[in-house]
Amino acid sequence: MILLTGFEPFGGETFNPSWTLAQRAAEILEAAGFTARAALLPCVFDTAPVTLNELLHHYSPDLVISLGLAAGRSSLSLEKIAINHIDARIADNAGEQPIDTPVVADGPNAYFSTLPLKRAMQEINARSTAVRAEVSLTAGSFVCNQVFYALMHFLEGQEGMCGGFIHIPSIEQDTVLLEEFAQTLADIARMGLETQTEPSISAGHLH
């Protein structure tokens, strides 16, 4: 079973493509014969990880991909590292703005995604010019990173379960590009179920 999550709009915006794409990617996977569900997470520090935890216990998914919006980026950002740190530059949708607090008290400093990120990056960039992908080494320090860390904290030690986080660049509502991104995300989910083998290629950054 595949679980995809997206976020509600935040920061004064009225549209968050992560939720639209989570729903559409789940539809594509269902049409291909997979069991897939999409769920909406609040952009609220107090409730986002609680909602995620309830979903994980309810569905017991084999694979989880959480999606969020990174408006300043131009590529699909396949997040590698979740850090145990919250440092909110803006307030969440409940008006809270925690500074320098852990996601999980006494948790490890970081977790790595268990999705096949390099394989996904390689395949996406080889076949598409509209959707470009990169492996990102920072998921920020807002609710996206909090959810990413909470997800990997839950999956730690769970046999046969994998997951990670992907940031979506800004996409206009009701565009052809949304469909291409949704198909790409469905393909990444399939890759995650099939194998964890990664190609020996560089996906690092100089700075």
Secondary structure, 3 states (H helix, E strand, C coil): CEEEEEECCCCCCCCCHHHHHHHHHHHHHHHCCCCEEEEEECCCCCCHHHHHHHHHHHHCCCEEEEEEECCCCCCEEEECEEECCECCCCCCCCCCCCCCECCCCCCCCEEECCCCHHHHHHHHHHHCCCCCEEEECCCCCCHHHHHHHHHHHHHCCCCCCEEEEEEECCCCCCCHHHHHHHHHHHHHHHHHHHCCCCCCCCCCCCC
